[in-house]
Structure formats: C-alpha cells, structure tokens
Amino acid sequence: GSTALLALAHAFGGSTDRPKRSVIFIAVCGEEMGLLGSAWYVDHPKVPIEKTVCELQMDMVGRNEEDLPGENSTGQTAAENIDTLHLDGSKKLSMELHEIMLEVNKHIGFKFEYDQEGVYSRSDHYNFAKKGIPITFYFSGFHKDYHQPTDEVSKINFDKIANTARLVYLAAWRVADQERRIKVDKGPFKTPIAEEPESKPTK
C-alpha cells in the first residue's frame, strides 16, 4: 500500500494537468495499535473534514490471496488470485463511488471480490467512514505469510501493486474532477435527496 501510494503521488505530481479538486496523500502509522494515525488525522485534518469528498485506502495490495489453513478452508491458491482485488466497504456509504470503481476498472481488468467485509473496521479508511466520508478499501486478501517473517519480497506481485495504483489514479482523478462531490446515498450519513424544482413553461 505504501509503495502504491508513492507511485500515485509521483503520477499526480508529474502531470501537467490538474483536476478541479485537490488530492491529498496521507501515510499514517499506528494502524496495528488501533488506527491511531488516521484517528488523529480526522480530528486534525489539513482541510476541514466536511470538505473531504472521499477516501481511497490501499492496504496489503502486493500479494495474491491464499486460503489460510483451517476448518473453513476452500483450498484457494495464490495462482487463482493473480488478478483479483477486494473492494471492501465500497457499497456501505456511496453506491456512486462504487459505480465509479466498476467503470474505471474497465481500463485495468481486476476481478473484484467482496467477501472480506469482516476487515472493514480494521484499516484506516474506517475513521473516515465514521465521519460520513465515502470510502473504498483496496485489499488483495490474506495469505499464509500474513504477519510472518516468511512474507518476503520475492512473493510480491509487482503487477498487482502497479495496477492497483493505476486503478486508484483513475478513480481519484474522476472524483476530483467532477463538478459536484460524491453523494452519500447509503448508511447513517445518507444525504437527503433535494426535490427537483418545478419546471417553468417555455415561452
């Protein structure tokens, strides 16, 4: 995730074009200790938190998912997940943001999965979601080397990191260049839909 973040910042910084809105890149610490860095940021934001349109979170996007051993194992192998990526939480607050993910992925070709919603509250996007900010959490899934010294660089899928960065680049650019902000159309922060004004007869 940190590698993809740096690649993303480099791509935006090296472009002569600029979207209509600002894009902020944040690398926080203390996630394993209770999402401390992101909790501090949402209470001390660089711009007012109510002006934050969405948060796109990359965490663990460099490995191919493998089923962990246990009674619920399906025997899924890393070779079966070379081009899969989880979109966790993408449907919880904004279906508009989710639809943007599906649209921009046409240029990348990931096979999206949605069976890891159990980690929704375990990464830094969660503190933004609690403030009503639409999020998408990009996560390549667990593997047998999770939190082990055997999680070595030789097992990294560098194409997956690069393609995740490309996907987030396209999504971030699309969101930042819209005339209006992303709608919060689901969950407890759902934005009331304003009534359309009555049409006036034309002369």
RACOR-V377393 format. One record per helix or strand of 2 or more residues. SS is the DSSP state (@ for helix, = for strand). FROM is the first residue (numbers start at 1). LEN is the number of residues. If there is no record, write none. Layout:
ss->SS from->FROM len->LEN
ss->SS from->FROM len->LEN
//
This chain:
ss->@ from->2 len->12
ss->@ from->36 len->8
ss->@ from->49 len->3
ss->= from->54 len->5
ss->@ from->78 len->4
ss->= from->84 len->5
ss->@ from->95 len->13
ss->= from->111 len->3
ss->@ from->117 len->3
ss->@ from->125 len->5
ss->= from->134 len->6
ss->@ from->153 len->3
ss->@ from->158 len->19
//
